[in-house]
């Protein structure tokens, strides 16, 4: 098929016209940046006043190894930390659990106890650095460790800034690192939001995630609708803890995936802000303008990276990063050139960080708020994305909300269908992926892989065994009993979890105390 004959549409199957004019941009009243409904950005001056936070996702092996990588990134100009945890930690297993064998420290850092958290942030000023933690099912436990580590160093909790992802609902949809049944997990996530609203005024207790659903194969519209539907469930569940919406909504944060279709991604962020502002004001009755503002982190598309010709991934990430910035995100991280191969090397992370710095300081994109605002094409896409996302949210509401849509498999099936469709298009050549099904070369580039330390797992297990031998195990047993009792009674679980962490109870031990009551979820 000649390119001129190929039907044009976005990743969400929105048909595209040859050219757009004023009649296609139906939203005539855009307003200004910093004004409701924030289509044009949540701040009047956007990046003229303050650049987005530049992060790179990091974590591997032991806490000591990751601490070294954190310090390297901060020394190179990174302005916030983003922590990757290994799969055993994400699933609530200690390093010495049989299910953790072979996975300790492989795709993130292994954190089994407060001692690990203390080592992870050794020498890093917790009161000055914003820390993001990509942790979901055991988010309450890992945040408790961060809080106690700060307390022991004399850092007031009011100074702590950062984010716990804590979006466990998307785990059932797209990732699989869940622990407890969905409704119980939602309850604990909402309690963490309520706790943070009281005790951690600068902390984002949840980062509602469309990112992982997009990487699993969703369209941009599904990413929007499913993430917003999940967020609606978190708002409802947190209000059930007796917390007024304006008390916690200003600290809800987000993470979305910036994919390949440049203009759709720009329009997506603009549509998301407008959609969320209307939901908070009209559906939940929020009155604080900060509650209406969708503040989001973006990571460039991990699933768009290719093993073939990995140097092309630098170009992909740069274009995706520009789309995110033109869309008005508050925080950004780039997936690195070698992430289709291994954990990124220091060199690859430096390239990704330098890409952000070039974007910020050399391209001029930060000089004007919403530079693409008023584009007939961008405004038409913004309207259409919002309309389609609203229709899908209404469909989920009619099922009984996000949890019901997860329990009946609606979200999972929709994403699976799109992933299959996209793969068929790649294999048939209908969707061009440079270096994979077009513009190939016989000899592939060879990048140096990140050297995983084969001794890291054994070292982490030995450290854990030493901790168990030296701590006050009677105090640990009592603290764990309190966690179980609170779970049985339906009482607040965060205070006894913090007490257990303070006694150096491990991640797995605290999870087991809760699972003794709730069980571990098996779909």
N, C-alpha and C positions, 0 to 999 in steps of 0.2 A: 504493500500500500504506500503510495506516495504521501509525504507529509501533508501536502495541501488537501488530500482527500480524507485525512484522519479526523474523526470526530474529536472535538476538544471538550474536556470536562475536568473538573478538579478531582482531588482524591475522594471527595464526598459525592461524586457523580453529579455535580451541579454543571449543567451544560453552559458553555461559554460562547458568547457572541463574538463576531469578528471585531466589533468596536462598540464602545459604550458612550452614551450621551446623557444629558441631564435628565431625560425621562426615565432612565434606568436606576438612577440614584433617588429612590423614593423618600429617603429620610432627609427632608429639607432642613430640619432644625437640629443641627449637629451640636449646638452649644459650644462651649469652650473647654479646653483642658482644665482639669481641676474642678469642674462643675458637673452635677448630676445630669445625666446618668453615666458620666465618665467615659463615654465612647472614645474621646480623644485623649484620655490619660487621666490618672488620678491626681496629678499635680499640675498646677498652672504652668510652671516653667520646665517640668520634666527634667531632662538630663542637663539643662543649662545650669541648674542649681546643684544637682547631685547626680553623679553617674550611678548606674546600676551596680549592685554588689557583684564582684567578680569572684566566682568560686570554681574549683575543680574538684571533682569527686575523687576521694582518696581513701585507701584503707587496704592493708594486706598484712598477712602474717600476724605477728605479735603486736602488742600495744607499743612496744619500744620502736619497732620498725616504722609503724605508722606515725608515731610522734616525730621521727626524723623526717618523714615525707612532709608532714604538716609544716615543720619549721622551714624546710626548703621552699615550699610554696609561698609562705608568708614573706620570706626573704626576697622572693622574686616579684612581689607586688600584689599577690592575692589579697583580697580584702575581707574574706570570710572563709570559714572551714566547712567542708561538706564530707561527712563521715560515712564510709561504706563498711557495713558489718558482714562477717562471713555467714554462710547459710546455717550452720548450727546455732549461732547467736540469734539469727532472725527467726528460727523455729523453736527457740526456747530450750536448746540443749547445751549443756556444759561441754567443754572441750574433750572430756574423757568419757562422754556417753557413747555407747556403741553406734548409735545413728550418726554420730559426728565423724566417725573414722574416715580418713582420707579427704575431709572437707575443711578441716580447721585452718583458718587463715588463707583459704584459697581465693575467694572472690571478695574478701574484705577482712577487716580486723576481727580477731577473736576476743570477745569480752565476756568473761565468765563471772567476774566479781568486781566489787568496788576497787580492789587493788589494781585490776587491769585499767579501770577508768582513771584512776589517779596517775598511773604510768602513761596512759595515752595523752594526757594533757599536762604532763610535767613540763614546767618552764614556759607554758603558754598562759598569758594573762586572761583568765576566764571572764573578768569584768570588762575587758576591752574588745575581745574578739567575738564575733557572731559565729555560733556553731550550729550547723545543720546536721541532724542525725536521721539517716534513712533507715528507720526502724518502725515496725508496725505492730504486730501482735504483742511483743513484749515491750512496747514503748514506755509503759508506766514504770517498768523496772529499770530500763536504761536511763530514763530521765531522773529517776530517784538516785541513781548512782552519780549522775552529773551534779545534782543538787547537793548531795552529801559531800562530794569531792570539793565543791565550791565552799561549803560551810567549813570544812576542815582547813581550808586555806584562808578563811576570814573574809571571803567575798560575799557581800550582801546579796541575797536572792533578787532584790529589786534591780541589781545591776546586770544580771544574766540576760543575754539576748541570744536568740537563735530559734531553732525550729525542731520539733519532733514530727516526723511524717505522720505517724499515728492514724493513717487511713487504712484501717484493716479491711474495710468492705471491698476495696479493689483487689485485695489479696485473693478473695474467693473468685473474682472475675478473671484476673489476668496473671497472677504471679504464683500463688500457691503457698506462700509462707504464712499460713494461718495456723493457729493453735486451738482456740476454743470455738464452740459453735457461734454462728454469726450474731445472734441476738445478744448473747453474753458478751461477745467481743465488742459489740457496739456500746454496751453499757459501760465497760471499762474505759473505752476510748472517750466517751462523753464525760466520765468522771475526771479523766486527766485534763480535759478542757476546762471543767469547772474548777478544779484545783489550781490550774495555772492562772485562771482569771483572778483568783484570790491572792495567790502567793508569788506569782512570777509576771509582773505587769509588762515586761518587755519581751516575754517569750511567746512564740507562736506554737500553741499546743497541738495544732494539726496542720498538715499540708495536704489538702484534698487533691488527689492525684488523677489527672487524665493521662499522665505520661506513660505509665506501664500498659494501660489499655491500648494506647496508640502503638506502642512497640509490639504489642501482641497481635496487631492487625486491624484495629478499628479505623474508621474514617475520622476526619476532623469533627464532623457533626456528632458521631457517637462518642468521641472523646469528650466533647463539650457536655452532652446531655447526661452521660453516665456519671461523670465527675460531679456535675451540679446536683443530680438526683441523690448521689451519696452524701453530698454536703448538706442537702435538705434533711436527710436522716440524722446527721450529726447535730444539726441545729435543734431538731425536735427532741432528740435524746438528751441534749445538754439542758434544754429548758425543763425537762422532766426532773432534773436535779435541783430545780428551784432557782436557776440562774437566769436573770433577765437577758434578753437577746443583746441589748446594747452593752452589757457587761463583758461579753466574750466575743461577739462578732467582729469587732475591730482587729482581733488577733488571729482570725482565720486566715491562713495563707494557702497558696496553691502551687502546684507544679504541673506544667504542661510540656508536651513534646513538640518541638518545632521541627517540622518535617520538610519535605522537598518542594511542595508547591508554594512558591514564594509568596504570591499575593493572597492565596487562601490563608496562609499562616498569619500574615499581617492582619487580615480581616478577622481572623478567629479571635485574636486577643481583644480587638475592639468590640466584637459582638459579645464576648464573654463578660466584659466589664458592664456593658449595658444590661445584659440579661441578669447578672447577679444583683446589680443595683436595684432593679425593679422587683426581684424576688424578695430581697431583704426589706424593702420599704413597703411593698404592697401585700406580700404574703405573710410576713412576720411582724410587720408594724414597727420596724426599727426606726428610730428617730435621730440617732447620732449619725452624721454624714460619714464618719469613719467606718461605720458598720456597712455602708453601701459599697465601699470601695473594694474591688477585687485586686489584691496584691499578689503577684505571682512570680515564682521562679520558673525559669525555662531551662531545660537541658536539650541540646540538639539531638536529633534522632539516632539512637543507638542501632535500631533495626535497619537504618539506611546505610550503615557502614558495610564495606565489602572486604572480604579476604583477598580478592583479586585486586591488583593495583592499589594497595592500601594508601599510597600517597594521594590518590583522588579523594580520600576521606577528609583531608585537610580543606580541600575546596568545598566539599559538601557542607562541612561544619561552618565554614566562614559565611556561606550564603544563608544558611539556616540561622546563624547568629544575627546577621543583619536583619533578617525578617523578624526575629524576636524583638530586636531593639526598635525597629520601625513600628512594631506592634505595641510597644510601650511596657515591656516587662520591668520588674524591679530587681531581679537577680538572674544571673545567667551562668551556666557551665557548658562547656563544649565537650562532646564525646570525642575521644582522641583517635588519631589515625590508626592505631594498632589495637583498638578494642575489639575488633572482629577476630583477633588472633590471641590476645592475652591481656592480663593486667597492663595498663599503660606504663611505659617507662617514664623516667623523669624528663627525658628529652621530649617525648611526645606531650607530656603535660605542660611543659614550658612552651611548646609551639601553640598549644591550645590557649594558654593564658596570653601569650603575645598576640594571638589573633584578636582576642577581646581588646587588648590595649591599643592595637592598631585601629580597630573599629571605633574605639572611643575617642582617640586623640588625633587620628589622621584623616578620617573620611568625611567629617562634618555632619554625621548623622545625629550627633548630640546637640547641635546648635539650635534646632527648632523643635518645638513640641508638635507631635503628630504631623510630620512633614508630608505624609500621603493623604491626610484628611482632605476631603473634597474631591478626590479623584473619583470620577464617575464609576470606574471599574471597582475600586476598593469599596466605595459606599454600597454599590449593588451587591457585592459579595458579603459585606458585613450584614446587610439586611437579610439576605437569603440564608446565611448560616444561622443567624438568630432564629429566624422563622422555623427552620427545620429542627433546630435543637429544642425549641419550645414544644413542637409537636411530639417529639420523642419523649420529653419529660412528662408531658400530659399522658402519654401512653403508659409510662411507668407508674405515674400517680394512680391511674385507673386500675393497675394491678395490686395496689396497696402500698406502693413505695419501693424504694431501692432494695430493702432486705427481701421483700417478696419476689422482686424481679431477679435477685440473685438465687434465692432458694428454688425458683422454678426454672432456672437456667436461661432466662431470656437474654441477659447481657452476654453470657458466655457464648451462646449459640450465634448471636449477631456478630460478635467479633470473629468467631471461628469461620463463619461464612465469608466475611470480608477478607480474612487472611488467605483462605483458599482461593478466592477470586483473584487476589493480587498475585499469588504464586502462579496461577494458571496464566495470567497475562505476561508474567516474566518469562515463563517457559515457552510460551508461544511467540514471544518477541513483540507482542502488542504494547508492552511497557518496557521501554529501553532503560537498562541499567548499565551505565558506561563501564566497560572493563569486564562485565559479566556475560551479557548476551549480545553485546555490540562493542566494537572498537577494542577487541581483545588483542592480547599479544601472547606469544608462546612462552616467553621467559617472564616469570613473575618476579616482582621486587622481593627482596629478602630483608625484612626489618629485624633488628635485634629484639628478642623477646625479653620481657621482664623476668629476671631470674628468681623464681620462687625458692625460698630456703627450705630444703627437705627436712631440716631439723626443727622447723618452727613448731610443728604439731607436738612433737615430743617435749619440747621446751615448755610449751603452754600447759601441757598435761602435768608435767613435773611441778610447775609453779602452782597449779591448782591443788595438787596433793599436799604441797608444803603449806599452803594457806589453810587447808582443812585441818592439818595437824596442829597449827599454831593458834588458831582462833579459839574463842570461848564457845565450845559446841553446845553447852547447856543454854547459853543465851541465844544461839542460833535456833535451837529446837523450840524454845519458847516463842521467838519471833515468828517462826514459820507456823506454829500452832495458831497464833493470833491472825495471820493472813488467812488461814483456812477457816477459822471461826467467822471472820468478817464476810468471807465469801458465802458461807452457809447461811448467815443471817441476812444477807443482802445489804450489809452496812458498807460504808465507804472503805475502799480497799487501799487507797493511796497511802494513808498514814501508817498502817501496819507494813506495807511494802517498804516504805522509807526506813522504818525501824529495822526491818530484816536486812536491808542493804547496809545499814549502819553497823550491824553485827557481823557483816561480811558473809551473809547468806549468799549463795550463788544464783545466777540467772535460772539455771535448771531447777534448783531446789524451790525457788519461789513459784516458778511455773507449775511444778509438780503439786505444790500445796493448793494452788487454785484448781488445777486439773483434777485433783482428788474429788472436787465437788462438781465442777462443770463438765469434766471429761475433755478429751482431745477430739476435735472434729474430724470425721471421715465422711466425705460427700457420698 
